[in-house]
Amino acid sequence: MSLLESLLTPAELNEIPKRLQILKMLQAGIPQRKIAEQLGVGIATVSRGARALKRD
């Protein structure tokens, strides 16, 4: 069992690739609402990614 598997629930582990895709789409300039729509996530999830990018 990996460290991440011991720290995160299966649902959280399944979200990691989607979160990374959100960041890639944001960096590509795709509007937040379109990202939420395409990936089937809430706008708050996409907004959180956008805030994370602005901090770095």
Chimera marker file (.cmm) of the C-alpha trace (Angstrom):
<marker_set name="trace">
<marker id="1" x="0.000" y="0.000" z="0.000" r="1" g="1" b="0" radius="0.5"/>
<marker id="2" x="1.378" y="3.394" z="-0.957" r="1" g="1" b="0" radius="0.5"/>
<marker id="3" x="1.551" y="6.391" z="1.338" r="1" g="1" b="0" radius="0.5"/>
<marker id="4" x="-1.240" y="8.139" z="-0.582" r="1" g="1" b="0" radius="0.5"/>
<marker id="5" x="-3.444" y="5.056" z="-0.348" r="1" g="1" b="0" radius="0.5"/>
<marker id="6" x="-3.023" y="5.046" z="3.400" r="1" g="1" b="0" radius="0.5"/>
<marker id="7" x="-3.751" y="8.778" z="3.731" r="1" g="1" b="0" radius="0.5"/>
<marker id="8" x="-6.655" y="9.174" z="1.311" r="1" g="1" b="0" radius="0.5"/>
<marker id="9" x="-9.986" y="7.461" z="0.864" r="1" g="1" b="0" radius="0.5"/>
<marker id="10" x="-10.644" y="5.637" z="-2.430" r="1" g="1" b="0" radius="0.5"/>
<marker id="11" x="-12.932" y="8.509" z="-3.484" r="1" g="1" b="0" radius="0.5"/>
<marker id="12" x="-10.199" y="11.067" z="-2.786" r="1" g="1" b="0" radius="0.5"/>
<marker id="13" x="-7.672" y="9.016" z="-4.753" r="1" g="1" b="0" radius="0.5"/>
<marker id="14" x="-10.066" y="8.887" z="-7.708" r="1" g="1" b="0" radius="0.5"/>
<marker id="15" x="-10.365" y="12.692" z="-7.663" r="1" g="1" b="0" radius="0.5"/>
<marker id="16" x="-6.638" y="13.366" z="-8.118" r="1" g="1" b="0" radius="0.5"/>
<marker id="17" x="-6.560" y="12.902" z="-11.915" r="1" g="1" b="0" radius="0.5"/>
<marker id="18" x="-9.650" y="15.099" z="-12.285" r="1" g="1" b="0" radius="0.5"/>
<marker id="19" x="-8.086" y="17.849" z="-10.161" r="1" g="1" b="0" radius="0.5"/>
<marker id="20" x="-4.934" y="17.742" z="-12.274" r="1" g="1" b="0" radius="0.5"/>
<marker id="21" x="-7.061" y="17.988" z="-15.421" r="1" g="1" b="0" radius="0.5"/>
<marker id="22" x="-8.763" y="21.074" z="-13.953" r="1" g="1" b="0" radius="0.5"/>
<marker id="23" x="-5.373" y="22.732" z="-13.462" r="1" g="1" b="0" radius="0.5"/>
<marker id="24" x="-4.279" y="21.901" z="-17.021" r="1" g="1" b="0" radius="0.5"/>
<marker id="25" x="-7.506" y="23.284" z="-18.471" r="1" g="1" b="0" radius="0.5"/>
<marker id="26" x="-7.237" y="26.464" z="-16.401" r="1" g="1" b="0" radius="0.5"/>
<marker id="27" x="-3.677" y="26.971" z="-17.606" r="1" g="1" b="0" radius="0.5"/>
<marker id="28" x="-4.911" y="26.516" z="-21.180" r="1" g="1" b="0" radius="0.5"/>
<marker id="29" x="-7.312" y="29.418" z="-20.651" r="1" g="1" b="0" radius="0.5"/>
<marker id="30" x="-10.543" y="27.423" z="-20.726" r="1" g="1" b="0" radius="0.5"/>
<marker id="31" x="-13.346" y="29.235" z="-18.858" r="1" g="1" b="0" radius="0.5"/>
<marker id="32" x="-14.148" y="27.901" z="-15.412" r="1" g="1" b="0" radius="0.5"/>
<marker id="33" x="-17.803" y="27.161" z="-16.177" r="1" g="1" b="0" radius="0.5"/>
<marker id="34" x="-16.858" y="25.189" z="-19.269" r="1" g="1" b="0" radius="0.5"/>
<marker id="35" x="-14.347" y="23.143" z="-17.254" r="1" g="1" b="0" radius="0.5"/>
<marker id="36" x="-16.964" y="22.379" z="-14.607" r="1" g="1" b="0" radius="0.5"/>
<marker id="37" x="-19.422" y="21.342" z="-17.301" r="1" g="1" b="0" radius="0.5"/>
<marker id="38" x="-16.976" y="19.159" z="-19.228" r="1" g="1" b="0" radius="0.5"/>
<marker id="39" x="-15.573" y="17.369" z="-16.181" r="1" g="1" b="0" radius="0.5"/>
<marker id="40" x="-18.820" y="17.097" z="-14.245" r="1" g="1" b="0" radius="0.5"/>
<marker id="41" x="-17.548" y="18.960" z="-11.201" r="1" g="1" b="0" radius="0.5"/>
<marker id="42" x="-18.888" y="21.930" z="-9.301" r="1" g="1" b="0" radius="0.5"/>
<marker id="43" x="-17.809" y="25.451" z="-10.119" r="1" g="1" b="0" radius="0.5"/>
<marker id="44" x="-16.429" y="25.701" z="-6.560" r="1" g="1" b="0" radius="0.5"/>
<marker id="45" x="-14.011" y="22.865" z="-7.310" r="1" g="1" b="0" radius="0.5"/>
<marker id="46" x="-12.747" y="24.674" z="-10.399" r="1" g="1" b="0" radius="0.5"/>
<marker id="47" x="-12.557" y="27.981" z="-8.528" r="1" g="1" b="0" radius="0.5"/>
<marker id="48" x="-10.453" y="26.321" z="-5.845" r="1" g="1" b="0" radius="0.5"/>
<marker id="49" x="-8.029" y="25.196" z="-8.538" r="1" g="1" b="0" radius="0.5"/>
<marker id="50" x="-7.908" y="28.708" z="-9.985" r="1" g="1" b="0" radius="0.5"/>
<marker id="51" x="-7.096" y="30.156" z="-6.562" r="1" g="1" b="0" radius="0.5"/>
<marker id="52" x="-4.335" y="27.587" z="-6.087" r="1" g="1" b="0" radius="0.5"/>
<marker id="53" x="-2.771" y="28.592" z="-9.398" r="1" g="1" b="0" radius="0.5"/>
<marker id="54" x="-2.847" y="32.283" z="-8.468" r="1" g="1" b="0" radius="0.5"/>
<marker id="55" x="-1.038" y="31.593" z="-5.165" r="1" g="1" b="0" radius="0.5"/>
<marker id="56" x="1.927" y="29.937" z="-6.874" r="1" g="1" b="0" radius="0.5"/>
<link id1="1" id2="2" r="1" g="1" b="0" radius="0.2"/>
<link id1="2" id2="3" r="1" g="1" b="0" radius="0.2"/>
<link id1="3" id2="4" r="1" g="1" b="0" radius="0.2"/>
<link id1="4" id2="5" r="1" g="1" b="0" radius="0.2"/>
<link id1="5" id2="6" r="1" g="1" b="0" radius="0.2"/>
<link id1="6" id2="7" r="1" g="1" b="0" radius="0.2"/>
<link id1="7" id2="8" r="1" g="1" b="0" radius="0.2"/>
<link id1="8" id2="9" r="1" g="1" b="0" radius="0.2"/>
<link id1="9" id2="10" r="1" g="1" b="0" radius="0.2"/>
<link id1="10" id2="11" r="1" g="1" b="0" radius="0.2"/>
<link id1="11" id2="12" r="1" g="1" b="0" radius="0.2"/>
<link id1="12" id2="13" r="1" g="1" b="0" radius="0.2"/>
<link id1="13" id2="14" r="1" g="1" b="0" radius="0.2"/>
<link id1="14" id2="15" r="1" g="1" b="0" radius="0.2"/>
<link id1="15" id2="16" r="1" g="1" b="0" radius="0.2"/>
<link id1="16" id2="17" r="1" g="1" b="0" radius="0.2"/>
<link id1="17" id2="18" r="1" g="1" b="0" radius="0.2"/>
<link id1="18" id2="19" r="1" g="1" b="0" radius="0.2"/>
<link id1="19" id2="20" r="1" g="1" b="0" radius="0.2"/>
<link id1="20" id2="21" r="1" g="1" b="0" radius="0.2"/>
<link id1="21" id2="22" r="1" g="1" b="0" radius="0.2"/>
<link id1="22" id2="23" r="1" g="1" b="0" radius="0.2"/>
<link id1="23" id2="24" r="1" g="1" b="0" radius="0.2"/>
<link id1="24" id2="25" r="1" g="1" b="0" radius="0.2"/>
<link id1="25" id2="26" r="1" g="1" b="0" radius="0.2"/>
<link id1="26" id2="27" r="1" g="1" b="0" radius="0.2"/>
<link id1="27" id2="28" r="1" g="1" b="0" radius="0.2"/>
<link id1="28" id2="29" r="1" g="1" b="0" radius="0.2"/>
<link id1="29" id2="30" r="1" g="1" b="0" radius="0.2"/>
<link id1="30" id2="31" r="1" g="1" b="0" radius="0.2"/>
<link id1="31" id2="32" r="1" g="1" b="0" radius="0.2"/>
<link id1="32" id2="33" r="1" g="1" b="0" radius="0.2"/>
<link id1="33" id2="34" r="1" g="1" b="0" radius="0.2"/>
<link id1="34" id2="35" r="1" g="1" b="0" radius="0.2"/>
<link id1="35" id2="36" r="1" g="1" b="0" radius="0.2"/>
<link id1="36" id2="37" r="1" g="1" b="0" radius="0.2"/>
<link id1="37" id2="38" r="1" g="1" b="0" radius="0.2"/>
<link id1="38" id2="39" r="1" g="1" b="0" radius="0.2"/>
<link id1="39" id2="40" r="1" g="1" b="0" radius="0.2"/>
<link id1="40" id2="41" r="1" g="1" b="0" radius="0.2"/>
<link id1="41" id2="42" r="1" g="1" b="0" radius="0.2"/>
<link id1="42" id2="43" r="1" g="1" b="0" radius="0.2"/>
<link id1="43" id2="44" r="1" g="1" b="0" radius="0.2"/>
<link id1="44" id2="45" r="1" g="1" b="0" radius="0.2"/>
<link id1="45" id2="46" r="1" g="1" b="0" radius="0.2"/>
<link id1="46" id2="47" r="1" g="1" b="0" radius="0.2"/>
<link id1="47" id2="48" r="1" g="1" b="0" radius="0.2"/>
<link id1="48" id2="49" r="1" g="1" b="0" radius="0.2"/>
<link id1="49" id2="50" r="1" g="1" b="0" radius="0.2"/>
<link id1="50" id2="51" r="1" g="1" b="0" radius="0.2"/>
<link id1="51" id2="52" r="1" g="1" b="0" radius="0.2"/>
<link id1="52" id2="53" r="1" g="1" b="0" radius="0.2"/>
<link id1="53" id2="54" r="1" g="1" b="0" radius="0.2"/>
<link id1="54" id2="55" r="1" g="1" b="0" radius="0.2"/>
<link id1="55" id2="56" r="1" g="1" b="0" radius="0.2"/>
</marker_set>
